[in-house]
Amino acid sequence: MRYVYWQDAGVWLGYLENYPDYLTQGETIEGLEENLRDIFKELSSDNIPCVRKVAELQVS
């Protein structure tokens, strides 16, 4: 799964590309990746209502 990340004020921030509304952070890139895995487990468990997702639409 792809994710977007950046460093700001000494902390790593990021979100899963398919779930851009759910931002997390970590003190290290490894910590960020661990938190992203946890978010993915929660979001894909159907325990959280109204989860927004990203998809592509073919128009031609």
CHARMM-style PDB file with segment names, atoms N, HN, CA, C and O in Angstrom:
ATOM      1  N   MET     1       0.847  -1.175   0.000  1.00  0.00      PROA
ATOM      2  CA  MET     1       0.000   0.000   0.000  1.00  0.00      PROA
ATOM      3  C   MET     1       0.892   1.238   0.000  1.00  0.00      PROA
ATOM      4  O   MET     1       1.873   1.317   0.739  1.00  0.00      PROA
ATOM      5  N   ARG     2       0.538   2.176  -0.823  1.00  0.00      PROA
ATOM      6  HN  ARG     2      -0.259   2.112  -1.424  1.00  0.00      PROA
ATOM      7  CA  ARG     2       1.326   3.414  -0.905  1.00  0.00      PROA
ATOM      8  C   ARG     2       0.888   4.399   0.175  1.00  0.00      PROA
ATOM      9  O   ARG     2      -0.269   4.424   0.593  1.00  0.00      PROA
ATOM     10  N   TYR     3       1.865   5.218   0.619  1.00  0.00      PROA
ATOM     11  HN  TYR     3       2.806   5.198   0.279  1.00  0.00      PROA
ATOM     12  CA  TYR     3       1.544   6.270   1.570  1.00  0.00      PROA
ATOM     13  C   TYR     3       2.327   7.534   1.227  1.00  0.00      PROA
ATOM     14  O   TYR     3       3.362   7.491   0.562  1.00  0.00      PROA
ATOM     15  N   VAL     4       1.803   8.647   1.700  1.00  0.00      PROA
ATOM     16  HN  VAL     4       0.962   8.681   2.240  1.00  0.00      PROA
ATOM     17  CA  VAL     4       2.420   9.961   1.512  1.00  0.00      PROA
ATOM     18  C   VAL     4       3.013  10.354   2.860  1.00  0.00      PROA
ATOM     19  O   VAL     4       2.365  10.189   3.894  1.00  0.00      PROA
ATOM     20  N   TYR     5       4.245  10.874   2.858  1.00  0.00      PROA
ATOM     21  HN  TYR     5       4.771  11.008   2.019  1.00  0.00      PROA
ATOM     22  CA  TYR     5       4.874  11.239   4.131  1.00  0.00      PROA
ATOM     23  C   TYR     5       5.783  12.439   3.960  1.00  0.00      PROA
ATOM     24  O   TYR     5       6.216  12.764   2.855  1.00  0.00      PROA
ATOM     25  N   TRP     6       6.062  13.091   5.083  1.00  0.00      PROA
ATOM     26  HN  TRP     6       5.710  12.826   5.981  1.00  0.00      PROA
ATOM     27  CA  TRP     6       6.978  14.221   5.114  1.00  0.00      PROA
ATOM     28  C   TRP     6       7.424  14.430   6.563  1.00  0.00      PROA
ATOM     29  O   TRP     6       6.816  13.911   7.499  1.00  0.00      PROA
ATOM     30  N   GLN     7       8.492  15.198   6.720  1.00  0.00      PROA
ATOM     31  HN  GLN     7       8.985  15.620   5.959  1.00  0.00      PROA
ATOM     32  CA  GLN     7       9.005  15.507   8.048  1.00  0.00      PROA
ATOM     33  C   GLN     7       8.728  16.962   8.357  1.00  0.00      PROA
ATOM     34  O   GLN     7       8.938  17.835   7.515  1.00  0.00      PROA
ATOM     35  N   ASP     8       8.253  17.224   9.570  1.00  0.00      PROA
ATOM     36  HN  ASP     8       8.083  16.515  10.254  1.00  0.00      PROA
ATOM     37  CA  ASP     8       7.945  18.581   9.988  1.00  0.00      PROA
ATOM     38  C   ASP     8       8.279  18.708  11.471  1.00  0.00      PROA
ATOM     39  O   ASP     8       7.771  17.949  12.296  1.00  0.00      PROA
ATOM     40  N   ALA     9       9.111  19.646  11.795  1.00  0.00      PROA
ATOM     41  HN  ALA     9       9.524  20.263  11.125  1.00  0.00      PROA
ATOM     42  CA  ALA     9       9.497  19.921  13.188  1.00  0.00      PROA
ATOM     43  C   ALA     9      10.002  18.669  13.906  1.00  0.00      PROA
ATOM     44  O   ALA     9       9.685  18.445  15.074  1.00  0.00      PROA
ATOM     45  N   GLY    10      10.786  17.857  13.201  1.00  0.00      PROA
ATOM     46  HN  GLY    10      11.044  18.039  12.252  1.00  0.00      PROA
ATOM     47  CA  GLY    10      11.412  16.702  13.816  1.00  0.00      PROA
ATOM     48  C   GLY    10      10.539  15.467  13.946  1.00  0.00      PROA
ATOM     49  O   GLY    10      10.970  14.478  14.539  1.00  0.00      PROA
ATOM     50  N   VAL    11       9.339  15.493  13.416  1.00  0.00      PROA
ATOM     51  HN  VAL    11       8.990  16.296  12.934  1.00  0.00      PROA
ATOM     52  CA  VAL    11       8.445  14.340  13.478  1.00  0.00      PROA
ATOM     53  C   VAL    11       8.029  13.954  12.059  1.00  0.00      PROA
ATOM     54  O   VAL    11       7.926  14.816  11.186  1.00  0.00      PROA
ATOM     55  N   TRP    12       7.792  12.676  11.829  1.00  0.00      PROA
ATOM     56  HN  TRP    12       7.876  11.976  12.538  1.00  0.00      PROA
ATOM     57  CA  TRP    12       7.355  12.195  10.519  1.00  0.00      PROA
ATOM     58  C   TRP    12       5.839  12.126  10.489  1.00  0.00      PROA
ATOM     59  O   TRP    12       5.222  11.540  11.379  1.00  0.00      PROA
ATOM     60  N   LEU    13       5.240  12.718   9.473  1.00  0.00      PROA
ATOM     61  HN  LEU    13       5.742  13.194   8.750  1.00  0.00      PROA
ATOM     62  CA  LEU    13       3.792  12.747   9.292  1.00  0.00      PROA
ATOM     63  C   LEU    13       3.446  11.997   8.019  1.00  0.00      PROA
ATOM     64  O   LEU    13       4.240  11.974   7.078  1.00  0.00      PROA
ATOM     65  N   GLY    14       2.274  11.386   7.977  1.00  0.00      PROA
ATOM     66  HN  GLY    14       1.629  11.405   8.741  1.00  0.00      PROA
ATOM     67  CA  GLY    14       1.884  10.695   6.763  1.00  0.00      PROA
ATOM     68  C   GLY    14       0.475  10.162   6.810  1.00  0.00      PROA
ATOM     69  O   GLY    14      -0.181  10.153   7.851  1.00  0.00      PROA
ATOM     70  N   TYR    15       0.023   9.712   5.639  1.00  0.00      PROA
ATOM     71  HN  TYR    15       0.556   9.718   4.793  1.00  0.00      PROA
ATOM     72  CA  TYR    15      -1.292   9.089   5.520  1.00  0.00      PROA
ATOM     73  C   TYR    15      -1.252   8.070   4.398  1.00  0.00      PROA
ATOM     74  O   TYR    15      -0.416   8.151   3.498  1.00  0.00      PROA
ATOM     75  N   LEU    16      -2.164   7.110   4.460  1.00  0.00      PROA
ATOM     76  HN  LEU    16      -2.843   7.044   5.191  1.00  0.00      PROA
ATOM     77  CA  LEU    16      -2.286   6.116   3.406  1.00  0.00      PROA
ATOM     78  C   LEU    16      -2.930   6.766   2.194  1.00  0.00      PROA
ATOM     79  O   LEU    16      -3.912   7.496   2.332  1.00  0.00      PROA
ATOM     80  N   GLU    17      -2.400   6.514   1.027  1.00  0.00      PROA
ATOM     81  HN  GLU    17      -1.602   5.921   0.915  1.00  0.00      PROA
ATOM     82  CA  GLU    17      -2.892   7.166  -0.183  1.00  0.00      PROA
ATOM     83  C   GLU    17      -4.392   6.924  -0.394  1.00  0.00      PROA
ATOM     84  O   GLU    17      -5.097   7.814  -0.871  1.00  0.00      PROA
ATOM     85  N   ASN    18      -4.880   5.745  -0.050  1.00  0.00      PROA
ATOM     86  HN  ASN    18      -4.307   5.023   0.337  1.00  0.00      PROA
ATOM     87  CA  ASN    18      -6.302   5.448  -0.225  1.00  0.00      PROA
ATOM     88  C   ASN    18      -7.181   6.022   0.877  1.00  0.00      PROA
ATOM     89  O   ASN    18      -8.407   6.013   0.761  1.00  0.00      PROA
ATOM     90  N   TYR    19      -6.570   6.516   1.933  1.00  0.00      PROA
ATOM     91  HN  TYR    19      -5.575   6.524   2.027  1.00  0.00      PROA
ATOM     92  CA  TYR    19      -7.318   7.071   3.069  1.00  0.00      PROA
ATOM     93  C   TYR    19      -6.701   8.416   3.487  1.00  0.00      PROA
ATOM     94  O   TYR    19      -6.137   8.511   4.577  1.00  0.00      PROA
ATOM     95  N   PRO    20      -6.794   9.436   2.660  1.00  0.00      PROA
ATOM     96  CA  PRO    20      -6.091  10.697   2.936  1.00  0.00      PROA
ATOM     97  C   PRO    20      -6.627  11.480   4.131  1.00  0.00      PROA
ATOM     98  O   PRO    20      -5.969  12.410   4.598  1.00  0.00      PROA
ATOM     99  N   ASP    21      -7.807  11.123   4.635  1.00  0.00      PROA
ATOM    100  HN  ASP    21      -8.342  10.367   4.256  1.00  0.00      PROA
ATOM    101  CA  ASP    21      -8.370  11.846   5.772  1.00  0.00      PROA
ATOM    102  C   ASP    21      -7.773  11.426   7.106  1.00  0.00      PROA
ATOM    103  O   ASP    21      -8.050  12.057   8.126  1.00  0.00      PROA
ATOM    104  N   TYR    22      -6.957  10.369   7.124  1.00  0.00      PROA
ATOM    105  HN  TYR    22      -6.732   9.856   6.296  1.00  0.00      PROA
ATOM    106  CA  TYR    22      -6.485   9.793   8.376  1.00  0.00      PROA
ATOM    107  C   TYR    22      -4.969   9.959   8.506  1.00  0.00      PROA
ATOM    108  O   TYR    22      -4.196   9.075   8.139  1.00  0.00      PROA
ATOM    109  N   LEU    23      -4.573  11.097   9.030  1.00  0.00      PROA
ATOM    110  HN  LEU    23      -5.202  11.816   9.328  1.00  0.00      PROA
ATOM    111  CA  LEU    23      -3.172  11.465   9.197  1.00  0.00      PROA
ATOM    112  C   LEU    23      -2.632  10.866  10.493  1.00  0.00      PROA
ATOM    113  O   LEU    23      -3.339  10.816  11.499  1.00  0.00      PROA
ATOM    114  N   THR    24      -1.388  10.416  10.469  1.00  0.00      PROA
ATOM    115  HN  THR    24      -0.813  10.457   9.651  1.00  0.00      PROA
ATOM    116  CA  THR    24      -0.731   9.932  11.683  1.00  0.00      PROA
ATOM    117  C   THR    24       0.710  10.419  11.700  1.00  0.00      PROA
ATOM    118  O   THR    24       1.165  11.065  10.756  1.00  0.00      PROA
ATOM    119  N   GLN    25       1.424  10.112  12.771  1.00  0.00      PROA
ATOM    120  HN  GLN    25       1.054   9.588  13.538  1.00  0.00      PROA
ATOM    121  CA  GLN    25       2.805  10.575  12.900  1.00  0.00      PROA
ATOM    122  C   GLN    25       3.652   9.538  13.619  1.00  0.00      PROA
ATOM    123  O   GLN    25       3.137   8.596  14.222  1.00  0.00      PROA
ATOM    124  N   GLY    26       4.961   9.733  13.542  1.00  0.00      PROA
ATOM    125  HN  GLY    26       5.379  10.498  13.052  1.00  0.00      PROA
ATOM    126  CA  GLY    26       5.911   8.887  14.245  1.00  0.00      PROA
ATOM    127  C   GLY    26       7.193   9.658  14.476  1.00  0.00      PROA
ATOM    128  O   GLY    26       7.524  10.568  13.716  1.00  0.00      PROA
ATOM    129  N   GLU    27       7.917   9.294  15.525  1.00  0.00      PROA
ATOM    130  HN  GLU    27       7.648   8.555  16.142  1.00  0.00      PROA
ATOM    131  CA  GLU    27       9.191   9.948  15.806  1.00  0.00      PROA
ATOM    132  C   GLU    27      10.254   9.533  14.799  1.00  0.00      PROA
ATOM    133  O   GLU    27      11.214  10.265  14.560  1.00  0.00      PROA
ATOM    134  N   THR    28      10.077   8.343  14.206  1.00  0.00      PROA
ATOM    135  HN  THR    28       9.297   7.748  14.400  1.00  0.00      PROA
ATOM    136  CA  THR    28      10.971   7.842  13.158  1.00  0.00      PROA
ATOM    137  C   THR    28      10.111   7.391  11.984  1.00  0.00      PROA
ATOM    138  O   THR    28       8.894   7.266  12.120  1.00  0.00      PROA
ATOM    139  N   ILE    29      10.730   7.146  10.837  1.00  0.00      PROA
ATOM    140  HN  ILE    29      11.719   7.247  10.727  1.00  0.00      PROA
ATOM    141  CA  ILE    29       9.986   6.651   9.684  1.00  0.00      PROA
ATOM    142  C   ILE    29       9.420   5.261   9.988  1.00  0.00      PROA
ATOM    143  O   ILE    29       8.328   4.924   9.530  1.00  0.00      PROA
ATOM    144  N   GLU    30      10.151   4.462  10.750  1.00  0.00      PROA
ATOM    145  HN  GLU    30      11.038   4.736  11.122  1.00  0.00      PROA
ATOM    146  CA  GLU    30       9.666   3.137  11.138  1.00  0.00      PROA
ATOM    147  C   GLU    30       8.444   3.254  12.052  1.00  0.00      PROA
ATOM    148  O   GLU    30       7.493   2.483  11.929  1.00  0.00      PROA
ATOM    149  N   GLY    31       8.480   4.215  12.958  1.00  0.00      PROA
ATOM    150  HN  GLY    31       9.253   4.842  13.058  1.00  0.00      PROA
ATOM    151  CA  GLY    31       7.333   4.459  13.838  1.00  0.00      PROA
ATOM    152  C   GLY    31       6.119   4.915  13.058  1.00  0.00      PROA
ATOM    153  O   GLY    31       4.994   4.506  13.345  1.00  0.00      PROA
ATOM    154  N   LEU    32       6.352   5.768  12.065  1.00  0.00      PROA
ATOM    155  HN  LEU    32       7.266   6.101  11.832  1.00  0.00      PROA
ATOM    156  CA  LEU    32       5.261   6.218  11.201  1.00  0.00      PROA
ATOM    157  C   LEU    32       4.654   5.029  10.463  1.00  0.00      PROA
ATOM    158  O   LEU    32       3.432   4.899  10.401  1.00  0.00      PROA
ATOM    159  N   GLU    33       5.490   4.167   9.908  1.00  0.00      PROA
ATOM    160  HN  GLU    33       6.483   4.273   9.958  1.00  0.00      PROA
ATOM    161  CA  GLU    33       4.982   3.008   9.169  1.00  0.00      PROA
ATOM    162  C   GLU    33       4.182   2.076  10.076  1.00  0.00      PROA
ATOM    163  O   GLU    33       3.171   1.516   9.652  1.00  0.00      PROA
ATOM    164  N   GLU    34       4.622   1.909  11.301  1.00  0.00      PROA
ATOM    165  HN  GLU    34       5.443   2.364  11.645  1.00  0.00      PROA
ATOM    166  CA  GLU    34       3.875   1.077  12.248  1.00  0.00      PROA
ATOM    167  C   GLU    34       2.493   1.676  12.527  1.00  0.00      PROA
ATOM    168  O   GLU    34       1.498   0.953  12.573  1.00  0.00      PROA
ATOM    169  N   ASN    35       2.437   2.988  12.712  1.00  0.00      PROA
ATOM    170  HN  ASN    35       3.245   3.575  12.674  1.00  0.00      PROA
ATOM    171  CA  ASN    35       1.153   3.654  12.944  1.00  0.00      PROA
ATOM    172  C   ASN    35       0.252   3.583  11.713  1.00  0.00      PROA
ATOM    173  O   ASN    35      -0.965   3.456  11.845  1.00  0.00      PROA
ATOM    174  N   LEU    36       0.835   3.664  10.523  1.00  0.00      PROA
ATOM    175  HN  LEU    36       1.824   3.767  10.416  1.00  0.00      PROA
ATOM    176  CA  LEU    36       0.052   3.535   9.299  1.00  0.00      PROA
ATOM    177  C   LEU    36      -0.542   2.128   9.177  1.00  0.00      PROA
ATOM    178  O   LEU    36      -1.684   1.974   8.744  1.00  0.00      PROA
ATOM    179  N   ARG    37       0.217   1.116   9.552  1.00  0.00      PROA
ATOM    180  HN  ARG    37       1.144   1.241   9.904  1.00  0.00      PROA
ATOM    181  CA  ARG    37      -0.309  -0.262   9.546  1.00  0.00      PROA
ATOM    182  C   ARG    37      -1.489  -0.390  10.507  1.00  0.00      PROA
ATOM    183  O   ARG    37      -2.495  -1.021  10.180  1.00  0.00      PROA
ATOM    184  N   ASP    38      -1.365   0.208  11.692  1.00  0.00      PROA
ATOM    185  HN  ASP    38      -0.548   0.720  11.958  1.00  0.00      PROA
ATOM    186  CA  ASP    38      -2.460   0.171  12.664  1.00  0.00      PROA
ATOM    187  C   ASP    38      -3.707   0.859  12.120  1.00  0.00      PROA
ATOM    188  O   ASP    38      -4.819   0.354  12.277  1.00  0.00      PROA
ATOM    189  N   ILE    39      -3.521   2.007  11.482  1.00  0.00      PROA
ATOM    190  HN  ILE    39      -2.618   2.417  11.354  1.00  0.00      PROA
ATOM    191  CA  ILE    39      -4.660   2.721  10.892  1.00  0.00      PROA
ATOM    192  C   ILE    39      -5.319   1.866   9.816  1.00  0.00      PROA
ATOM    193  O   ILE    39      -6.546   1.793   9.747  1.00  0.00      PROA
ATOM    194  N   PHE    40      -4.516   1.223   8.979  1.00  0.00      PROA
ATOM    195  HN  PHE    40      -3.519   1.283   9.035  1.00  0.00      PROA
ATOM    196  CA  PHE    40      -5.080   0.383   7.927  1.00  0.00      PROA
ATOM    197  C   PHE    40      -5.923  -0.744   8.525  1.00  0.00      PROA
ATOM    198  O   PHE    40      -7.019  -1.023   8.038  1.00  0.00      PROA
ATOM    199  N   LYS    41      -5.422  -1.388   9.568  1.00  0.00      PROA
ATOM    200  HN  LYS    41      -4.531  -1.162   9.963  1.00  0.00      PROA
ATOM    201  CA  LYS    41      -6.177  -2.463  10.216  1.00  0.00      PROA
ATOM    202  C   LYS    41      -7.514  -1.956  10.729  1.00  0.00      PROA
ATOM    203  O   LYS    41      -8.539  -2.615  10.551  1.00  0.00      PROA
ATOM    204  N   GLU    42      -7.512  -0.801  11.357  1.00  0.00      PROA
ATOM    205  HN  GLU    42      -6.679  -0.266  11.501  1.00  0.00      PROA
ATOM    206  CA  GLU    42      -8.751  -0.215  11.877  1.00  0.00      PROA
ATOM    207  C   GLU    42      -9.721   0.153  10.758  1.00  0.00      PROA
ATOM    208  O   GLU    42     -10.913  -0.147  10.836  1.00  0.00      PROA
ATOM    209  N   LEU    43      -9.211   0.797   9.730  1.00  0.00      PROA
ATOM    210  HN  LEU    43      -8.244   1.041   9.666  1.00  0.00      PROA
ATOM    211  CA  LEU    43     -10.079   1.253   8.644  1.00  0.00      PROA
ATOM    212  C   LEU    43     -10.656   0.100   7.834  1.00  0.00      PROA
ATOM    213  O   LEU    43     -11.777   0.197   7.334  1.00  0.00      PROA
ATOM    214  N   SER    44      -9.917  -0.970   7.702  1.00  0.00      PROA
ATOM    215  HN  SER    44      -9.007  -1.048   8.109  1.00  0.00      PROA
ATOM    216  CA  SER    44     -10.396  -2.092   6.900  1.00  0.00      PROA
ATOM    217  C   SER    44     -11.219  -3.088   7.725  1.00  0.00      PROA
ATOM    218  O   SER    44     -11.715  -4.070   7.172  1.00  0.00      PROA
ATOM    219  N   SER    45     -11.374  -2.861   9.018  1.00  0.00      PROA
ATOM    220  HN  SER    45     -10.972  -2.063   9.468  1.00  0.00      PROA
ATOM    221  CA  SER    45     -12.130  -3.773   9.878  1.00  0.00      PROA
ATOM    222  C   SER    45     -13.632  -3.503   9.858  1.00  0.00      PROA
ATOM    223  O   SER    45     -14.402  -4.282  10.419  1.00  0.00      PROA
ATOM    224  N   ASP    46     -14.057  -2.426   9.228  1.00  0.00      PROA
ATOM    225  HN  ASP    46     -13.431  -1.793   8.772  1.00  0.00      PROA
ATOM    226  CA  ASP    46     -15.467  -2.006   9.196  1.00  0.00      PROA
ATOM    227  C   ASP    46     -15.995  -1.596  10.561  1.00  0.00      PROA
ATOM    228  O   ASP    46     -17.210  -1.516  10.743  1.00  0.00      PROA
ATOM    229  N   ASN    47     -15.123  -1.334  11.524  1.00  0.00      PROA
ATOM    230  HN  ASN    47     -14.136  -1.399  11.376  1.00  0.00      PROA
ATOM    231  CA  ASN    47     -15.549  -0.861  12.839  1.00  0.00      PROA
ATOM    232  C   ASN    47     -15.724   0.656  12.876  1.00  0.00      PROA
ATOM    233  O   ASN    47     -16.349   1.189  13.792  1.00  0.00      PROA
ATOM    234  N   ILE    48     -15.173   1.347  11.883  1.00  0.00      PROA
ATOM    235  HN  ILE    48     -14.666   0.913  11.139  1.00  0.00      PROA
ATOM    236  CA  ILE    48     -15.254   2.805  11.824  1.00  0.00      PROA
ATOM    237  C   ILE    48     -16.278   3.176  10.754  1.00  0.00      PROA
ATOM    238  O   ILE    48     -16.101   2.816   9.590  1.00  0.00      PROA
ATOM    239  N   PRO    49     -17.340   3.885  11.121  1.00  0.00      PROA
ATOM    240  CA  PRO    49     -18.358   4.242  10.128  1.00  0.00      PROA
ATOM    241  C   PRO    49     -17.897   5.389   9.229  1.00  0.00      PROA
ATOM    242  O   PRO    49     -17.068   6.208   9.623  1.00  0.00      PROA
ATOM    243  N   CYS    50     -18.441   5.432   8.035  1.00  0.00      PROA
ATOM    244  HN  CYS    50     -19.115   4.767   7.715  1.00  0.00      PROA
ATOM    245  CA  CYS    50     -18.253   6.556   7.091  1.00  0.00      PROA
ATOM    246  C   CYS    50     -16.793   6.780   6.699  1.00  0.00      PROA
ATOM    247  O   CYS    50     -16.351   7.927   6.626  1.00  0.00      PROA
ATOM    248  N   VAL    51     -16.046   5.728   6.448  1.00  0.00      PROA
ATOM    249  HN  VAL    51     -16.404   4.796   6.507  1.00  0.00      PROA
ATOM    250  CA  VAL    51     -14.651   5.850   6.034  1.00  0.00      PROA
ATOM    251  C   VAL    51     -14.611   6.320   4.584  1.00  0.00      PROA
ATOM    252  O   VAL    51     -15.186   5.675   3.707  1.00  0.00      PROA
ATOM    253  N   ARG    52     -13.941   7.430   4.329  1.00  0.00      PROA
ATOM    254  HN  ARG    52     -13.474   7.953   5.042  1.00  0.00      PROA
ATOM    255  CA  ARG    52     -13.780   7.943   2.965  1.00  0.00      PROA
ATOM    256  C   ARG    52     -12.622   7.232   2.288  1.00  0.00      PROA
ATOM    257  O   ARG    52     -11.597   6.959   2.914  1.00  0.00      PROA
ATOM    258  N   LYS    53     -12.790   6.934   1.008  1.00  0.00      PROA
ATOM    259  HN  LYS    53     -13.622   7.156   0.500  1.00  0.00      PROA
ATOM    260  CA  LYS    53     -11.759   6.259   0.237  1.00  0.00      PROA
ATOM    261  C   LYS    53     -11.524   7.016  -1.064  1.00  0.00      PROA
ATOM    262  O   LYS    53     -12.327   7.864  -1.453  1.00  0.00      PROA
ATOM    263  N   VAL    54     -10.421   6.706  -1.731  1.00  0.00      PROA
ATOM    264  HN  VAL    54      -9.768   6.018  -1.415  1.00  0.00      PROA
ATOM    265  CA  VAL    54     -10.075   7.311  -3.012  1.00  0.00      PROA
ATOM    266  C   VAL    54     -10.171   6.223  -4.077  1.00  0.00      PROA
ATOM    267  O   VAL    54      -9.732   5.095  -3.855  1.00  0.00      PROA
ATOM    268  N   ALA    55     -10.745   6.559  -5.238  1.00  0.00      PROA
ATOM    269  HN  ALA    55     -11.102   7.476  -5.419  1.00  0.00      PROA
ATOM    270  CA  ALA    55     -10.856   5.622  -6.348  1.00  0.00      PROA
ATOM    271  C   ALA    55     -10.646   6.398  -7.639  1.00  0.00      PROA
ATOM    272  O   ALA    55     -10.648   7.629  -7.655  1.00  0.00      PROA
ATOM    273  N   GLU    56     -10.465   5.649  -8.720  1.00  0.00      PROA
ATOM    274  HN  GLU    56     -10.463   4.649  -8.707  1.00  0.00      PROA
ATOM    275  CA  GLU    56     -10.337   6.275 -10.041  1.00  0.00      PROA
ATOM    276  C   GLU    56     -11.553   5.925 -10.877  1.00  0.00      PROA
ATOM    277  O   GLU    56     -12.068   4.809 -10.804  1.00  0.00      PROA
ATOM    278  N   LEU    57     -12.005   6.872 -11.664  1.00  0.00      PROA
ATOM    279  HN  LEU    57     -11.587   7.778 -11.723  1.00  0.00      PROA
ATOM    280  CA  LEU    57     -13.176   6.694 -12.505  1.00  0.00      PROA
ATOM    281  C   LEU    57     -12.749   6.819 -13.962  1.00  0.00      PROA
ATOM    282  O   LEU    57     -12.169   7.832 -14.352  1.00  0.00      PROA
ATOM    283  N   GLN    58     -13.028   5.809 -14.763  1.00  0.00      PROA
ATOM    284  HN  GLN    58     -13.499   4.986 -14.447  1.00  0.00      PROA
ATOM    285  CA  GLN    58     -12.759   5.864 -16.210  1.00  0.00      PROA
ATOM    286  C   GLN    58     -13.908   6.620 -16.862  1.00  0.00      PROA
ATOM    287  O   GLN    58     -15.073   6.263 -16.682  1.00  0.00      PROA
ATOM    288  N   VAL    59     -13.585   7.657 -17.614  1.00  0.00      PROA
ATOM    289  HN  VAL    59     -12.639   7.947 -17.760  1.00  0.00      PROA
ATOM    290  CA  VAL    59     -14.635   8.467 -18.243  1.00  0.00      PROA
ATOM    291  C   VAL    59     -14.654   8.378 -19.765  1.00  0.00      PROA
ATOM    292  O   VAL    59     -15.543   8.943 -20.401  1.00  0.00      PROA
ATOM    293  N   SER    60     -13.718   7.699 -20.343  1.00  0.00      PROA
ATOM    294  HN  SER    60     -12.996   7.239 -19.827  1.00  0.00      PROA
ATOM    295  CA  SER    60     -13.767   7.588 -21.804  1.00  0.00      PROA
ATOM    296  C   SER    60     -13.495   6.176 -22.271  1.00  0.00      PROA
ATOM    297  OT1 SER    60     -13.499   5.912 -23.473  1.00  0.00      PROA
TER     298      SER     60
END
